[in-house]
Amino acid sequence: MDKVFASAAEAVADIPDGSSLAVGGFGLVGIPEVLINALLDQGATELEVVSNNCGTNGFGLGVLLAAHRIRRTISSYVGANEEFARQYLSGELEVELTPQGTLAERMRAGGAGIPAFFTPAGVGTQVAEGGLPLRYDGAGGVAVASPPKETREFDGVTYVLERGIVTDYALVHAWKGDRHGNLVYRASARNFNPPAAAAGRITIAQVEHLVEPGELDPDQVHTPGIQVQRVVPVGKVEVGIENRTVRA
């Protein structure tokens, strides 16, 4: 039952090329930065990443992206990551843009064993009708476009069918965790970490505070240990500032 690994390097050592990863975090908050950097050092490539965004320049998944380790990403936000935009538009990266709530539910559904679900988000757009550029050809044209999805009407409202997501691995960040893998997230760092943890067949959690079994209040556990296979204590993690604003 003791799922603790001595280092992040040991925890990610067996992730092979071509793996799919669900990664928690939103912007700079709740990012499993230590695990991502360990994976960068490990060298796995041709990765498919499922995450709200792909980090920023030089931080989070942005370091894997800059090293050309990511082949494909399922995300809802490109944001201020200039390298993400450059690789996407140049045809170096395949991107499946997904509405944010749909992305969270696709991971949650996958973790719950639900293969697909209907949602109104995206109906009447290219999300449902197809034609979203998944990959550009580098010359301004579309090399690969998204296919149309099944739609169905319920009580006079049209919904689109979305597939649940299950990945080979998941990387998440938690405030506290015990040796059995039970996790507690803090404040906004909870964001995409719970659905990402559920979606991974092998979930690896970096935790700021490692506690002994029984120390966590069961009512406060956000991710149960049954969904977590590896725990890495990393100590306190400082959260950066994405956009610094000061008085004139």
Protein Blocks (a to p, Z undefined) as FASTA:
>chain_A
ZZcdfbfklmmmmpcghiacddedehjgopafklmmmmmmnopahiacddfbecjehiaj
llmmmnopafbdcdfbfbjalklmmmmmnopaccddddfklmmmmmmmmmnopabdcdfe
hghiaklngoiafbdghnopafbdcdddddddeehiacddddddddfbdcdddfbdcfko
pacdehjllmmmmmmmmmpmbdcdddfbdcdehjacfklpmbdfklpcbdcdebjadddd
fbacddZZ
